Amino acid sequence: MIALGEFEIFVVSDGKFKLDGGAMFGVVPKVVWQRTNPANENNRIQLGLNCLMIKTANDLILVDTGIGGFHDAKFSSMFEIERGGGLVGQLAENGVQPEDVTRVILTHLHFDHCGGNCTRAEDGTLRPTFPNAVYHCNRGEFDYAQDPDARSRASYLAQNWDALKVAGQLQFNDGDAEIVPGISVRVTGGHTRDHQIVMIESGDRKACFLADLVPTDSHLKTPYVMGYDLYPGTTMKVKQEVLQQALAEQWLLLFEHAPSVQAGYLVQDNDKIGLTGVAV
């Protein structure tokens, strides 16, 4: 747990999975990225499924919900998913039940970020995993998810939000927005057109959940951009702006897909920027 002003921040994991290392680092040569992210025989690298739990005076908030647990064997094998107890299990370890969650903030709707939104009941139907929560989503991202282009179609699975629509638990923002006092979303684009990061501010301290703008601590350099990004030029521009502000204002940075270093502060050594990791 990290205390940030009046808030408590927990990194809660939905497990780990693997993706192609070349796709995760785009134009960066394998000889470079494999120094920090070694690939297996299938060229896949280990990634985390790190979500946040934020406790405020009035709310219990989740940021993203991981990959979820109702995929078939082919899907699980393709992404080498290892969930253990999954997100709900991690919440239980912190004394939290699904009914306790009041809000879920979704950075975007790719399956590895919102796969835990819903749970399959014994009768096979899907229902919201967090029955008392408002799920916050960018409207543009949601509209695109309904009819994505051929390149993105496999990343959007309607099973991750259809039950939320039926239950009336979705709430949309049309741009940057404050979700509750001290917690807001900032639209960055880049990875998807309406991808958003989450800002957390309390007292004189700030934290930022970077989602897929900077998926791991190995993606801090400007040209280290995923091949999955639809708008890589935007990713580079906004990443540079966000990280410069994070360095100047000493934000706590939280990484969604980092397999080990999940949080830290930027440090500058001459013209190089590095990261001092923080235990969570």
N, C-alpha and C positions, 0 to 999 in steps of 0.2 A: 504494500500500500504506500502511496505517496500523498502526503498532506500538501495541498495547494491552497493557501489561504484558509477559507472556511470549507473548502471541498475536500473530499477524499477520493483519490483516483486509484483504481485497481486495474491491472492488465489481466483479463480473463481469456483464456485460450480455448479455441474450439479444436485444437490439435495442430497437426502439421500435414503438409502435402508437398508434392513436387511438380515443378513445371520445367519446361525446356530452358536451359541456361542461356542459349543464344537469344531466345525470345525475350527473356527477362532483361537482357543487357543490350539489345538492339545492335548498333554498329560497333560496339566495343568488342575487340577480338577476344576469343576464348582464352588465349594465353595470358591475357590480363585479368579477366574476371574470375578465372578458376583459381587464382591465388587466394582469394577470400571466400569463394563459393564453389568448392570442388564439385564436379559433376559425377554422377554414377555412369554405369555402362550404357544407359539410355540417354545420356547427355542432360539428365534432369538434375536440378539442384533442390536442396531442402529449403522449404519456406514455412514460416509460421502463419497461423490463423489467429492473430492477436486482435481481440476486441477490448473495448473499455467498459468499465462500470464506474459511474460517477455518482457519489452520494452527496446531495445537497441537503439543505435544511428541509426542503419540501418535496424533493423528487429523488427517485432512483432511476438513473438513466443508463442505457446501453448505447454504445456506438458500434454499429455493425454487428452481425450475428454469425459470422463464419460461414462454413460450407454446408452445415447441416448433416443430418444422419439418415436420410431416407433415399439415398442413391443406390442404384443397382450395382451388382458385382463388377460389371464392365467399367462403369464410371469410376468406382472406387479403385480399381486396378490401374486405370489409365492415369489417374492423378496420385496414385500411391498414398491414399489418405490414411492417416493414423490419428484417430480422434480420442481414444481412451474414453473418459467420461463425457467428453464434449463440453460445450459451453454451459449447458444446464448443470452438468456435474461440477464444473468450476464455480458456478454461482452458489451451488449448495455447500461447497467447501467454505464459502464466505458467509454462510448463514442466510442466503437469499433464495427464495422460491420464485418460479416464473410469475406468480400472481403479484409479487411485490414490485415488479418493474412498472414504472409509470410512463416512461417514454423510451422509444428506440429511435436513434438518429441513424439514417442510412446515408453513407457517403456516395454510393451509387448502387446499381442493381445487378452487377455481375454476380454470378452464382457463388463465388467464394467470399462475398461480402454480405450477402443477405440470405444464404441458404438455411440459416437457423430461424428465419422469420416464422415459419410454420412447422407444425408437427403432424405426423400421420396418426390418426386415432385408430382404435382397434377395428373399427368398421371400414377402414381404408380411406376415409375422408380426411382432408387437410383442415387444420384449424390453427389460429394464431397461437404461437408458442407462449406469448405473453398476453394473456387475455384481457388484462386491465390497462394495457399500454396504448398510448398514441404513437403510431409509427410516422416519423417525419421524413419526407422524401422530396427531392427537387422535382417540380412539375415537368420540366423539360426532360429530365432523365426518365421519368415514368412514361411520358408520351413516347419517347424514342424506344423504350423497352417493349412497348406494345407492337412495334413494327420495325425492328432493326434491319440494317442492311445485311447482305450475305456474309460480310466479314465478321460481323459481331453477333450473328444469330445464335451461335452455339453458347455464347456467354450469358444469354438472357433466358431464364426458365420461368415461365408464368406460374409454375407451382409455388414459387417463392413469394408471390404477392396476391394471387387471385382470392385466397381466403381472407386476406386483409380487406380487400374491396367489399366482399360480401358482408363482413363483420362491421364495416364502417369505421375501421381503425386507422385509415390512412389520412394524413394531413399534409398538404403540399406547401412548399415555399417556392416563390418565383425568382429568387435570387438570393443574395446575402440576407440572412435573417437571424434574429435572436430567438432561440428556442425557449430558454428561461433566462432570467437575469444571470449574466456571467458566462453563459454557454451559447455560442452562435455558430452558424455555418457560413463559410466563405466559398463562393463558387470560383474554381480555378480553371475549369476546362482541362484540356490536354489529354488526359487518359480517355475520357469521354467528353462530349461537348459541355455537359453540365455537372461534371464531377465536382465534389465539394470536400473541403477539409473542415475540421471542427476546432474552434478556438475555445479555450477554457481560461477564464480570468477571475481571480479572486484576490482582493487586497492589491498588492503591488506585484503579483506574480502571474505569469502567463504560461500556458501549455498549448501545444498544437498536435492534434492527431492528424498525421499527414496522408493517411490512406494510400492511394496509388500515385500521388504526386511524387513522393519519395518512398517507395515501398519498403526498402531496407536501408540499413546504415551503409551499405555498399553502393548506394545510388546517390550519394551527396554531390558528386561532381556533376556539373551542368550537362555535359554530353552523355551521361549515363542514363539513357532513356529507354524504356521498354519498347520492344517491337510491337507490343499490344496497343500502344498509345495511338489513338486515332488522329491526334493533332500534336505531333512531337515538338514542333516549333513552339507551340503554346506551353507545353510542359517545361521546356528549357527556360523560357522567358519568366514564367510565373515561379518556377522553382528557385531561380536565382533571386528574384525579388523577395520571396518568402524567407529563404535561408539568410539573406542579408539582414532582414528585419529580425529574424530569430537570434542571430548573432549579436546584433546591436542591443536588443532588449532582453537577452538571456532567457529565451523561452525554453521550457522543457519540451523536447521533441519526442513523440511517440510513434513507433514504426509498426505498421500493420503486418507486414510479411517478414520481418527480421526473424531468423530462427533462434537467435541467442540474445543479441543486444537489442532489447525492446524499447529502451528509452535512454536519453542522454542530453547533454548540453554541448553546443558547438564551441570550439576553441580555435583561435587563430594563431598560427606560428609563421611569422613573416607573411608570405603570400599564400600559404596553405591553410585550409580549413579542416579540422579534424573533429572528433567526437569523444567526449568523456562520458562513458556509460554510467547509468544509474541503476541500481538494483530495484526491482519492482516486486 
